């Protein structure tokens, strides 16, 4: 099914995990896709996977904590794809603890990269009457003593998504978000925690009614729904994708 044939999708933070699955999902559905991340090796691997699906592929290294780099990447992606229909803000600095360093990581990447990429993409999105999908987390819906900085910046994204929706609706642009629960994939943080902190891993597992952690593909499918015509009257929403973890 080529539901996104002719569409142009930019995924900020697309070299692994959820971002990679989002990029491949759109590519498999016919879209041209651009991805960025800091590490050239994994990024090039994803670019190859996108191209192997028969999609136009663009990839460029980008430090999403760097304002000028974000603007340059979005401009290059828009030029390479011939415009932008969908902007996915997926990157995270993974700042978790209540320290200056971790707050700076979260604010510079989770928050300001989202703001800056959106601003850079706006002329394209306005021209295409496109949409924005931000990646938050269920951490943003409740306090956390383990990851207070991460929870706070993800809560900020939920609020900012609502503001984006209100600001950009007159331009024909929708803005929504997804809030994943605990997602496991090779090389990801939960795979590592399973070995390094099995007590925490098992406690999280016990909170999920389905008895397993989620997959990146399950998040990607909801992102694609929010970007699709099926969600044309949906804006300002954050969809929880957690298998009932918050229940």
C-alpha positions, 0 to 999 in steps of 0.5 A: 500500500503506497499511502504516502506516494509522492509525500516528502518526510523529514525525520529528525533523529532517524538512525535507530530505534523509533526514528529508524522505524518511522523512516522505514515505515514512510519509505515502505508506504511510498514517501521520499524520506530524509533522516538525520542523526549525529553518527554517520555510520548508522545514518548511512545504514538507514539511508541504504535501507530506505533506498532499498525500499525503492524510496528517494533517500536523503541523509545528513549528519546533524548535531540537533543541539546546534541551532545552525546545524538544525537549520542547515539540515532542514534546508538541505532536506527540503531541497533534496526532497523537493519540499516537506509534507511531514516533519517528525521531531524524534530526537532526544538528548536523554537527559534524565537526572536533576543536574545542570548537564542533564537539563541542558541535554534535554532542553537543547535536543528534545525541546529546542531542536523541535522548535528550530526544526519546526521553524525551519520547515514551516515555509515548506509545510505551509506550501504543502499544508503538511503536518508535524508529529512530535515524539514525547513519552508517557514520562511527560504525564507523571512526575518522576524521581528517577528521570525528572529532567526527561519527564519535564521536557517530554511534558513540555513537548505535549504542551508545545504540540497543542500550541503548535496546533493552535498557531499553525491551523490557519496555515493548514498545518496539523501538529500532533504527538505520540507518547511511547511507553517503554520500547525495546529494540537491539542496542536500545536503553531497555535492552541494556537495562535488561542486563545491567538492572534486571530489577528495574526492567522486570518492574517495568515489565510488570506494569505492562498488562500485555506482558512485554515491552513495545516495539519501534514499529508499533510507535511508527504505525501511530505516527504514520496514522497521524500523518495520514489523511485518516487523521485529517481532522486530528490536531493538538493531540498526543496519542499514548502508545504504551500497551496499557503501561500507564493503566 
